[in-house]
């Protein structure tokens, strides 16, 4: 039987640091939870990000449901952190409030 990494048609799946694959699941035609499953214990870190403008990139601010991501991480016993991430520059107080909202949203998702 082929290994799980070989079922994903994207070379990054065979790299030791497979975090890049999770950052770009569209490139291999897989959902983020599926890529997390394939990466399993090789997953070293995860950026929680979505392709939206400004603060909409952060978890809890845009349309992406991150609960399936966190469920997949739990199933592979992911020991690391989930890093809320965004591109751009936001005023410090607005960024602090947005990150607090993201943290609270991710904690809520982890409970489901």
RAJOJO-V310079 format. One record per pair of residues at least 24 apart in sequence whose C-alpha atoms are under 10 Angstrom apart, sorted by the first residue. I is the first residue (numbers start at 1). J is the second residue. Records with the same first field share a line. If there is no record, write none. Layout:
I->J, J
//
This chain:
3->38
4->35, 37, 38, 39, 40
5->35, 37, 38, 39, 40
6->38
7->38
8->34, 35, 38
12->39
13->38, 39, 42
14->38, 39, 42
15->39, 42
16->42, 43, 44
17->42, 43, 44, 45
18->42, 43, 44, 45, 46
19->43, 44, 45, 46, 47
20->44, 45, 46, 47
22->46, 47, 48
23->47, 48, 49, 50
31->68, 69
32->66, 68, 69, 70, 72
33->66, 67, 68, 69, 70, 71, 72, 73, 75
34->68, 69, 72
35->69, 72
36->69, 70, 71, 72, 73, 74, 75, 76, 78
37->69, 72, 73, 74, 75, 76
38->76
39->76
40->72, 73, 75, 76, 77, 78
41->73, 76, 77, 78, 79
42->76, 78
43->73, 76, 78, 79, 80
44->78, 79, 80, 81
45->78, 79, 80, 81, 82, 83
46->73, 78, 80, 81, 82, 83, 84, 85
47->81, 82, 83, 84, 85, 86
48->81, 82, 83, 84, 85, 86, 102, 106
49->83, 84, 85, 86, 87
50->84, 85, 86
51->86, 87
52->86, 87
53->86, 87, 88
54->86, 87, 88, 89, 90
55->85, 86, 87, 88, 89, 90, 94, 95, 98, 99, 102
56->86, 98
57->84, 85, 86, 87, 88
58->83, 84, 85, 86, 87, 98, 99, 101, 102, 103
59->83, 84, 85, 86, 98, 99, 101, 102, 103, 104, 105, 106
60->84, 98, 99, 101, 102, 103, 104, 105, 106, 109
61->98, 99, 101, 102, 105
65->106, 109
66->105, 106, 108, 109, 110
67->105, 106, 107, 108, 109, 110, 111, 112
68->109, 110, 112
69->106, 109, 110
70->106, 107, 109, 110, 111, 112
71->109, 110, 111, 112
73->110
74->110
82->106
//
